[in-house]
Amino acid sequence: MTVKSSIPRRKFDVVIVGAGGSGMRASLQLARAGLNVAVLSKVFPTRSHTVAAQGGIGASLGNMNEDNWHYHFYDTVKGSDWLGDQDAIEYMCREAPKVVYDLEHMGMPFDRNPDGTIYQRPFGGHTANYGEKAVERACAAADRTGHAMLHTLYQQNVKAKTSFFVEWMALDLIRDDAGDVVGVTALEMETGELYIMEAKTVMLATGGAGRIFAASTNAFINTGDGLGMAARAGIPLEDMEFWQFHPTGVAGAGVLLTEGCRGEGAILRNCNGERFMERYAPAYKDLAPRDYVSRCMDQEIKEGRGCGPNKDYINLDMTHLGADTIMKRLPSVFEIGHNFANVDITKEPIPVIPTIHYQMGGIPTNINGQVVTQNANNESVVVNGLYAVGECSCVSVHGANRLGTNSLLDLLVFGRAAGNHIVEFNQKNKEHKPLPANAADVTLARLARLEANQTGEYAQDVANDIRNTMQSHASVFRTQALMDEGVKQIAALRERVNNIGLKDNSKVFNTARIEALEVENLIEAAQATIVSAAARHESRGAHTVNDYGDTPEHPNGRNDQDWHKHTLWHKEGNKLTYKPVQMKPLTVDSIPLQTRTF
Ligand SMILES: Cc1cc2nc3c(=O)[nH]c(=O)nc-3n(C[C@H](O)[C@H](O)[C@H](O)COP(=O)(O)OP(=O)(O)OC[C@H]3O[C@@H](n4cnc5c(N)ncnc54)[C@H](O)[C@@H]3O)c2cc1C
């Protein structure tokens, strides 16, 4: 073994990168089974972005109205604009009630109905009887569901003796000659020391990359590190052109107002006070899926019916809900209104605009959470030793557009499934594979390049330019010309990323070093997004392109003949390949391609 002996090493059965809902649901399964599991996080676990989730977890408990998983399955396939894989969607919707009851039994403080069952609220695109009427499916703890869920999972992990490495940043995957993943390199942020974390299995649970855009509801730590690590290790990224804009970010601030507001009855109004969604979506109204509501809002603003002096936002009106309901069901929204818009939402409407919120794409996996790549026959093959769960992964249950509440559900279902699968693997494989001699070389080269370049560019300047470029070239409404120009600009920005330098090379809590390393992940997520988007010559779900509008041949601009397939972006050569959408569910009949109606 010739791994540079100066680099300290730690050894675990499993290393999980990320302590959000997905990482901690998986680690809980592993720690309870007695595995030696380490969870790394850039921040204290309960500060992961899952804590900010407000609205709820989707599960067809049917506590308030008739519901079952078949309806949930149908809604999710339709919401995905038929790009979601139907086997994974069936699995998620069937498992949903189980994972919610698991949480309840762990002590999660859900809101309650008078009969003691879990309170559920309606959410966009969730219906009963295959689109007939809205259904209450979002299991909620007021508007702090993610907060309640993350704290519950953290407490259970402490009890199960999971080892947390807090303020540790994973930098690169370690693959051996056979291509198997055998560990990660990681920086202890406090000391600036580099470590090798050896493991039989590595799991990426690093969350979304929402910070590749300038205006985002995401936490500042959401820089797509898992995507960068995968891309650098030769693993393609799937469906990165599909980014969700949430209709109700506070105008000017970006902070999210949950769809739960509209679930509780809030209404979107234009400058004439008109409830314009009745015109666009007579059936779903304000609770149409997010991609559609965002586009309708944008349309209202474009046609001069925006609100305010510059006619550049839409009003979200909750005044008719009454102060009692607001304080009981939406207390954080009340606080956000006060703190970020200087508005008392019980008395006046609050200005909102569509804001980037969620990545539907990510690291390709199967329903066990195993990362997969494609072989020469375009069949999926597993990358041994590597799993991915949560927003950084693409299983794909969300396809071209995610329904609200299906992400927290995705974390729970696939976090648990991946955990169970690893436990099984571990029972058969008692030994670690040896580390390759060059285990830390990629990371050492990255660190050395930054340190050697004292006159290079400041990381934040490059990051801001990436964000502004993505905001202008890959926004709610896209045009082919804008995206093509974006491809060029992001390619030029990659050159600038290579020239980032560090003026201060000190080790202890050097946040400039951390930001510079994050920008190397931002650029992978940004380039994957813009290149995949510019190549997809159709409109589907959240990827709506002006050039590909509604025609009799291609309703809604969707072109199934040429584009009903998943994109794979490869860092090597900056190239794209495609793989088929899985239309066959596990046990039920498939839902054949249809035009999406609202
Ligand atoms: C404001 C807001 C509200 C939302 N509301 C809802 C909702 O009501 N319902 C719903 O279903 N979905 C909601 N979503 C979406 C959902 O919350 C997220 O998709 C989900 O929480 C992501 O969880 P995760 O486990 O994948 O990652 P996260 O919770 O983002 O956690 C990522 C973890 O990875 C760690 N990490 C990242 N990079 C590294 C690295 N290099 N080294 C070490 N650690 C690293 C971080 O420290 C963190 O612990 C919301 C999202 C936002 C932004």
The ligand as an ORCA input file, in Angstrom:
! r2SCAN-3c Opt
* xyz 0 1
  C     -37.474     26.230      1.217
  C     -37.781     24.838      0.785
  C     -38.995     24.236      1.133
  C     -39.277     22.930      0.727
  N     -40.479     22.357      1.087
  C     -40.736     21.068      0.736
  C     -41.926     20.417      1.162
  O     -42.743     20.970      1.900
  N     -42.147     19.148      0.762
  C     -41.260     18.476     -0.029
  O     -41.505     17.321     -0.350
  N     -40.109     19.069     -0.434
  C     -39.826     20.341     -0.059
  N     -38.654     20.926     -0.470
  C     -37.647     20.116     -1.149
  C     -36.929     19.237     -0.126
  O     -36.921     19.876      1.118
  C     -35.501     18.943     -0.537
  O     -35.478     18.409     -1.833
  C     -34.883     17.928      0.414
  O     -35.023     18.335      1.745
  C     -33.415     17.657      0.122
  O     -32.959     16.741      1.089
  P     -31.579     16.017      0.920
  O     -31.455     15.028      2.029
  O     -31.424     15.504     -0.444
  O     -30.498     17.176      1.090
  P     -30.340     18.394      2.114
  O     -31.357     18.427      3.167
  O     -30.132     19.609      1.284
  O     -28.979     18.027      2.829
  C     -27.750     17.995      2.145
  C     -26.655     17.590      3.112
  O     -25.450     17.377      2.410
  C     -24.397     17.994      3.097
  N     -23.337     18.259      2.121
  C     -23.446     18.849      0.912
  N     -22.239     18.859      0.314
  C     -21.379     18.246      1.155
  C     -19.983     17.951      1.115
  N     -19.219     18.283      0.072
  N     -19.422     17.334      2.182
  C     -20.155     17.012      3.279
  N     -21.476     17.267      3.357
  C     -22.065     17.871      2.301
  C     -25.021     19.212      3.727
  O     -24.207     19.685      4.806
  C     -26.341     18.620      4.187
  O     -26.180     17.943      5.410
  C     -38.347     22.224     -0.058
  C     -37.132     22.817     -0.406
  C     -36.861     24.115     -0.004
  C     -35.553     24.716     -0.439
*
